[in-house]
Amino acid sequence: MKNQNPKKDKTAKPVRKQAHRKKQPKDNAESITVKKTMGKILIATGILVAIAACAAYFTFFGSKEHIREKNRQDKNAVYGVIMPEGYTIHGIDISHHQSDVDWDSLQSTRQAHVPITFIFMKATEGDDHVDTRFATYFQEARTHGFIRGAYHFFSPDTDPIKQAELFIAHADLTKGDLPPVLDIEKTGGQSEQELSERVLKWLRHVESHYGVSPIIYASKKFKDKYLSGSEFSSYPYWIAHYYKTSLEYDDAWSFWQHTDIGAVPGIKGDVDMDVFNGNAEDLSMMLLK
C-alpha cells in the first residue's frame, strides 16, 4: 500500500509558467511599399554617386590637360608626348589653326634625335572653302626640306565631284609629294550606302587626276562602321587613334595620327603628330613619281 502522504521531492525543479509574448502587429501593405521604395532610392543613389565619381575621375585623369601635363613631365617625352614604339619616320599635320609657323625653327627638327620628316596640310573643305594658310605652308614645307602632303575635309552633303575639283584646283601635288588625302569624319545624316557612294566618287575622281590612290583619313570606329567595304581596301589608310604607345589594328594602315597635343619648335600650341608604318624606302615608294 502506497503512503497516502508522501513527502515532496526536494530535488524536483519547480515548474515555471511560460510568459506569453505579446504578438507584434504585422507590417501593413503601405509600410512595406514605403520600405521597398526607400530601398530602391538608396540603390539608385548609390549607383548615381558611383557613376559621378567615375566620370569625375576620367574627366580629370583622362582629360587632354592631364595627359598633356603628365607627358611633358615624363623624361622620355619627345615633342611633349610619349612616342609610339618601333617607328622611325615621324610627321605632323597642320592647318590655319596653327597660324604663323616659324619654319626655320621647325626645320631644326629634321636634325633632331627624333626627326620630323613629313607634313600634311589642310588644303580645302567642302566645295567652296580653301584653307587660308595652305598656299604658304605648302611652299614653305618644300623650301625647308619636308616631304609634304595635302588633305581635303569632306562634306558629306555636298557634291563630291565639286569637292574633288576644288581640291585639284588648289593642291598642286608634284613629284616627291605624298598622295592626296580625304579626311572623312562626318556622315551628314547620310546612310552607310549613300556616304560610301559619295566618298568613292571623290576618291576615284582625284585618283584619275593624280594617277595615284588617295589616302583615307578616319578614326578606326568611323572607318569600321562606314568605310569597311572591299571597295575601300585598295586605298592607303591614315588612322586617328590618340594617346596610345601601340596600335592594335588588324587591317593594313600607312599612317597613324597618335596625338593632338604635340609641342614642336616653330609652332605655338598643340599640334597633331603622326608616324609612318614603314621605313624610308617604303615611304619613298608612296610618293608621286
Salt bridges, closest charged atoms under 4 A:
ASP27 OD2 - LYS35 NZ 3.26
ASP100 OD1 - ARG133 NH1 2.67
ASP104 OD1 - HIS144 NE2 3.09
GLU125 OE1 - LYS122 NZ 2.56
ASP131 OD2 - HIS96 ND1 2.78
GLU140 OE1 - HIS144 ND1 3.33
GLU165 OE2 - HIS205 NE2 2.52
ASP177 OD1 - ARG142 NH2 2.97
ASP177 OD1 - ARG148 NE 2.76
ASP224 OD2 - LYS220 NZ 2.92
ASP260 OD2 - LYS64 NZ 3.14
ASP270 OD2 - ARG68 NH2 2.59
ASP270 OD1 - ARG72 NH2 3.50
